[in-house]
Amino acid sequence: MNKEDIFEEVRSILCHEFEFVPDEVLPTSHLIDDLDLDSIDAIDLAVKLEERTGLDLDEKELRSLRLVQDVVDVVYTHLDARADSAAG
């Protein structure tokens, strides 16, 4: 998956789980200020991402997420690391 694919997956989750319309979810959207997600919503988002990607995101990473792009970057980094370890 490239970052664009990951963004579309994150957007899909946000739209489906939190009833946003796609135009509301941009890479620059702030999870709290723009999308009004609270800590429970963030946990729900993380669980859905873990289910769809098979990743195990740690709590420290989740706390550092501010923008939708941050979510994309964390997922991309994990998927890239997993691909590298599988290839090596």
C-alpha positions in Angstrom: 0.0 0.0 0.0 1.2 3.5 -0.8 0.3 6.6 1.2 -2.5 7.5 -1.0 -4.1 4.0 -0.6 -3.6 4.3 3.2 -5.2 7.8 3.2 -8.2 6.4 1.3 -8.5 3.6 3.8 -8.3 6.0 6.8 -10.9 8.3 5.1 -13.2 5.3 4.5 -13.0 4.3 8.2 -13.6 7.9 9.4 -16.6 8.2 7.0 -18.1 4.9 7.8 -17.5 4.9 11.6 -18.0 8.6 12.4 -20.4 9.6 9.6 -18.1 12.2 7.9 -18.5 12.9 4.2 -15.3 12.3 2.2 -14.8 16.0 1.5 -14.5 16.7 5.3 -11.6 14.3 5.7 -8.3 15.8 4.3 -4.7 14.9 5.1 -4.4 18.2 6.9 -7.6 17.7 9.0 -6.9 17.9 12.7 -8.4 14.9 14.5 -9.6 16.9 17.5 -10.1 20.4 16.2 -11.5 19.7 12.8 -13.0 16.3 13.1 -14.0 16.6 16.8 -12.8 13.1 17.7 -12.3 12.4 21.4 -10.0 9.8 23.0 -12.7 7.1 22.7 -13.1 7.9 19.0 -9.3 7.7 18.6 -9.3 4.2 20.2 -12.1 3.1 17.8 -10.2 4.4 14.9 -7.1 2.6 16.0 -9.0 -0.7 16.4 -10.5 -0.4 13.0 -7.1 0.3 11.5 -5.6 -2.7 13.3 -8.4 -4.9 12.0 -8.1 -3.7 8.4 -4.2 -3.7 8.3 -3.3 -6.4 10.8 -1.0 -4.0 12.5 -0.5 -3.5 16.3 -0.3 0.2 17.0 1.2 1.1 20.3 -0.3 3.6 22.7 2.6 6.0 22.5 2.2 6.3 18.8 -1.5 6.8 19.1 -1.1 9.7 21.5 1.2 11.5 19.0 -1.4 11.5 16.2 -2.8 15.0 15.5 -3.6 15.1 11.8 -5.1 12.5 9.4 -1.7 12.6 7.7 -0.1 11.5 11.0 -2.3 8.4 11.0 -1.4 7.7 7.3 2.4 8.1 8.1 2.2 5.7 11.1 0.4 3.0 9.2 2.7 3.4 6.2 5.8 3.1 8.5 4.5 0.0 10.1 3.5 -1.6 6.8 6.9 -0.7 5.3 8.7 -2.2 8.2 6.6 -5.4 8.0 7.3 -5.7 4.3 11.1 -5.2 4.9 11.1 -7.9 7.6 9.2 -10.3 5.4 11.6 -9.7 2.6 14.7 -10.1 4.8 
